[in-house]
Amino acid sequence: MKLKVAVLFGGKSTEHEISIISAIQAIGHINKEKYDVVPVYITKNNDFYVGESIDKIEEYTHINQLLAKSTQVVWVKENDKVNLVRYPMKKFGNNVMTQVDVAFPIVHGTNVEDGTLQGFLATLGLPVVGCDVLSSAVGMNKYVMKTVLKDNGIPVLDCKCYTWKDYEDVDTLVSKIEGTFKYPVIIKPLNLGSSIGIKKASDRASLLEALDLGFEFSKKILVEPAISKLKEINCSVLGDYESAEASECEEPINSDEILSFEDKYIGGAKGSAKGAKTGGSKGMASLKRKIPADISDEMRDKIRTMAVDAFIALGCSGVSRIDFMIDMETNNVYFNEINTIPGSLSFYLWEPLGMKYEHLLDNMIQLALKADRENHKVVYSFETNVLEGVKLGGGSKGSKG
């Protein structure tokens, strides 16, 4: 009997639309002889919908019409089964739309990729494809991520974290930044991806603009020195804590000093819908890239090894993409950030190594099933008589006494 895999996408995120493209690409390549796929769309209000048109990219130009002919559902656990149940329920008839065996989140950004959705699915007891709650949260929080990597010997740029509270006195904040870093600096929201809210500052005027932009998208921002002669290299990793392997390296070609949201997704957007259906080898939209990257064999080996080491240090599972920076003046390599659920699941980085998209997806699902089997071996609760005879009254001490 085939496993029912619920592919979840969308959600309350600035990367909502990119998630739709990534997920529908993947749905078209999951092995239908092995898995029954249940597309589950999450609205920007975090409502869940299923329906015959949910996996059709052209339907998302008219969201209201799509939702009108789809069915809102809620997740209900009954004994050891997890069902998607019609909401609101009908008084008569069967309200169960389908059972779910495995959850496959293909979501990007805050509120969905950061462990929030993973935690919800974990409470249902479902096997979840990809990173768990902790690694998802750490991977999204750029400051926490850097502290973990530093402790594991992975080179990262120095940084400082500032909050809305600091931003209330912007003059003092600017003085702190100028007293810590030399221009130019990079300002980036603490917990966003797809280059949203990131800006380079070369003087005080542009720093103020960058702070305004960063704090528009996040309550916390990160400040770090900018590399003047920068080469960006990306590498994907597949595996878990026991074993992981690196993909081919790519070199994205950007139209500005920083690879922007437009570079990644908007340029050539006419091809995006087609790419979502066919999963063409260019990946997300038509981002210009060199595959393999224009780097030496020695540098390629170094980056691929560093990618695997970082993936394991962060406790990741499934497929992630890690973005590196090479300082061309010093030839030093720095870990920049990790995408725990990368756009297009980075399938285009595995094709040069002979791994088809279908096999990549199958490996990810099997890793989730492996993790679920391991979780069942761990004792999370046990019978106890601690509540017998307990009486709570005014002035009584807490249970830990």
C-alpha positions, 0 to 999 in steps of 0.5 A: 500500500502506498504511503500518503505524503502531504506536501505543505506549501505557502503560509504566512511568510514573505516567501509565500509565492516562492514556496508555491513554485518550489512545492508544485515543482516537487509534486510533479516529480515525486514517484507516484508509483510509490507515494500518493501525494496530497497537496496542502496549500497554506494561506497567508492566514495559515488556513489549510486547503486541499482540492483538485486544483491545489497543485496547478500553478496557474490557479494561483493567479486567482487565489480567491477563486481557487479557495472557493472550489477547494476545501478547508481542512484541519488536522485531527489525530485519532488513535495512531492515524492523522487525518485531514478533516473538512472544516467546518464539518458537515452534520451528516456524512464522512468529513475525513478528506484523507489520511496522512502518513508523512508530512513534507513541508516545502515552505520558505521563510519566517513562521513556516521554515523556522520550526513553527510548522515543524513543531505543529506537525511533530505534535501530531506524531507525523514523520516530517521530511527535512530538518526538525524543530531545533535545526529549523529554528537555528538555521533561520536565526542567523545570530544563533546559527553563527554562534553554533558554527563558531563553536564547531570551527566553521569560519563565519564573519563577525557580527552584531545583533540589534533589536527594535529597542536599539532602533528607538535611539537610532543615533546611538545605534549608528554610533555603536555600529560605526564604533564596531565596524568599518564601512562598508557593512551589510545589514540583514534581517535576523530571520529572513531568506531570499535576500529580503531586507538585505542592504549594503551600507557604505556611509552613514546615509546609506546605513540609515536607509539599510536600518530602516529596511532591515527593521521593516521586516524583522524585530532584530537585525544583524550587522556584519562587515561587507566583503569588497571583492566577493565571490558567492558559492552555493552547495547543497547537502543531503543526509542526516546526523549520521551520514551526509553528502555534498552536491556540485557547487554553483556560482550565482551571477547577480546584477548587483553587489548582493544577490537580490530577491529580483535576481533569484526569482523575478528575472525571467519570471515568465519561465517560472510557471513552466519551471514549476510544472516541468522542473527544468534544470535551471531551478528557481525561475531563471537565476543565472548561475555557473554549474559547476562553479568557476573555482579550483578543485581544491576550493571545491573540495574545501567548500563541499567538506565545509558544507557537510560539516556545517550541516551536521553541526546544525543537526540538519536532515533532508536537503539544505543549501549552504551559501558561502562567501569567498574573499577574493583578496585573501582567498578566505571562505566564510559560511554565509547562511543555510537554507534548510528548505531551499528553493527548488530543493536545490535539485539542479545541484544534484543533477550534475552528479547523476541524481535525478529529482525523483531520487532526491525526493525519495531519499528525503522521504526515506530519511524522514521515515528513518528519523521517525523509526528512531524517535519511536525507540526513545522513551518520552513518557512513562507511568508514574504515581506522582499525582496520587495523593497530591493536594493543592491549596493556598500557600502550598509549595510547587511540585518540585518543592 
